[in-house]
Amino acid sequence: MNSSTTVAPPDGGYVHGYSGRETRRLGEQANALVELLHEGTRYAAGSRVLEAGCGVGAQTVHLVSRSPGVRLTALDVSRASLGRARARVESECPGASVEWRHGDLRGLPFPDGAFDHVFACFVLEHLVDPLGALVELRRVLRPGGTITVIEGDHGSAFFHPDSPHARAVIAHQITLQAATGGDALVGRRVEPLLSAAGYDQVRVDPRTVYADRSRPGLARQFTIGTFTAMVAGVRDEAVAAGLTTPADWDRGIADLRRAAEKDGTFHYTFFKGTAVSPTF
């Protein structure tokens, strides 16, 4: 099928959808990657922290558990996601103090300099204007405050045994995300975006996931339960858009799962960027 086929964005503009299955996948992903992604991120008690784009709270529970005593504000554009996030935090982190706010990153409902730190994980990839969002987030950071941005890059996925069918389904997911205005390759742009948004002391570190037979748990949690599940979740949209046939799609997903078997390997890179709001 021709990848240049016109693709209509899924309802709501979020390519992965808002199903219960997607909520579970996000939680499992966060749990599987907590040490990899959150290592080095802890905030002092009393710090005013904004989690921008908290979604269903998959990262929120780790923020509050790793930084006890923070004054966390969790914001999302989806009221349904905020409800799920609140329920998750109340269940997994009883007693945690979180302010839940509905809002849009294009115009945050906070005054200038309202926060000491901003945390945004897997958010820029879904935005039509990630640069504008980073500029708006800088507005609500106090001078000298920090921002942490974490994004993946589907172009960093490679695996053994290699498969053109598996590479094709990944490409189709990238195409569908682009149709919503997002960018599944945004990880490689984290440093340029933070710098262009006017932050100082920009630093980006790659956080690599690699699974083989010596890491069977990671192969199960990430190769199958996170990455392959994420791609598999857009099957209906890819077929409806004419990007692929059901048979070709299913072959590609089967080949991705093959990478989690005993003689398979899988590699993916996340990019964690940190920066400081200017003091002048």
Rosetta blueprint (number, residue, H / E / L):
1 M L
2 N L
3 S L
4 S L
5 T L
6 T L
7 V L
8 A L
9 P L
10 P L
11 D H
12 G H
13 G H
14 Y L
15 V L
16 H L
17 G L
18 Y L
19 S L
20 G H
21 R H
22 E H
23 T H
24 R H
25 R H
26 L H
27 G H
28 E H
29 Q H
30 A H
31 N H
32 A H
33 L L
34 V H
35 E H
36 L H
37 L H
38 H H
39 E L
40 G L
41 T L
42 R L
43 Y L
44 A L
45 A L
46 G L
47 S L
48 R E
49 V E
50 L E
51 E E
52 A E
53 G L
54 C L
55 G L
56 V L
57 G L
58 A L
59 Q L
60 T H
61 V H
62 H H
63 L H
64 V H
65 S H
66 R H
67 S L
68 P L
69 G L
70 V L
71 R E
72 L E
73 T E
74 A E
75 L E
76 D E
77 V L
78 S L
79 R H
80 A H
81 S H
82 L H
83 G H
84 R H
85 A H
86 R H
87 A H
88 R H
89 V H
90 E H
91 S H
92 E H
93 C L
94 P L
95 G L
96 A L
97 S L
98 V E
99 E E
100 W E
101 R E
102 H E
103 G L
104 D E
105 L L
106 R L
107 G E
108 L L
109 P L
110 F L
111 P L
112 D L
113 G L
114 A L
115 F E
116 D E
117 H E
118 V E
119 F E
120 A E
121 C E
122 F L
123 V L
124 L H
125 E H
126 H H
127 L L
128 V L
129 D L
130 P H
131 L H
132 G H
133 A H
134 L H
135 V H
136 E H
137 L H
138 R H
139 R H
140 V H
141 L E
142 R E
143 P E
144 G E
145 G E
146 T E
147 I E
148 T E
149 V E
150 I E
151 E E
152 G E
153 D L
154 H H
155 G H
156 S H
157 A L
158 F E
159 F E
160 H E
161 P L
162 D L
163 S L
164 P H
165 H H
166 A H
167 R H
168 A H
169 V H
170 I H
171 A H
172 H H
173 Q H
174 I H
175 T H
176 L H
177 Q H
178 A H
179 A H
180 T L
181 G L
182 G L
183 D L
184 A L
185 L L
186 V H
187 G H
188 R H
189 R H
190 V H
191 E H
192 P H
193 L H
194 L H
195 S H
196 A H
197 A L
198 G L
199 Y L
200 D E
201 Q E
202 V E
203 R E
204 V E
205 D E
206 P E
207 R E
208 T E
209 V E
210 Y E
211 A E
212 D L
213 R L
214 S L
215 R L
216 P H
217 G H
218 L H
219 A H
220 R H
221 Q H
222 F H
223 T H
224 I H
225 G H
226 T H
227 F H
228 T H
229 A H
230 M H
231 V H
232 A H
233 G L
234 V L
235 R H
236 D H
237 E H
238 A H
239 V H
240 A H
241 A L
242 G L
243 L L
244 T L
245 T L
246 P H
247 A H
248 D H
249 W H
250 D H
251 R H
252 G H
253 I H
254 A H
255 D H
256 L H
257 R H
258 R H
259 A L
260 A L
261 E L
262 K L
263 D L
264 G L
265 T E
266 F E
267 H E
268 Y E
269 T E
270 F E
271 F E
272 K E
273 G E
274 T E
275 A E
276 V E
277 S L
278 P L
279 T L
280 F L
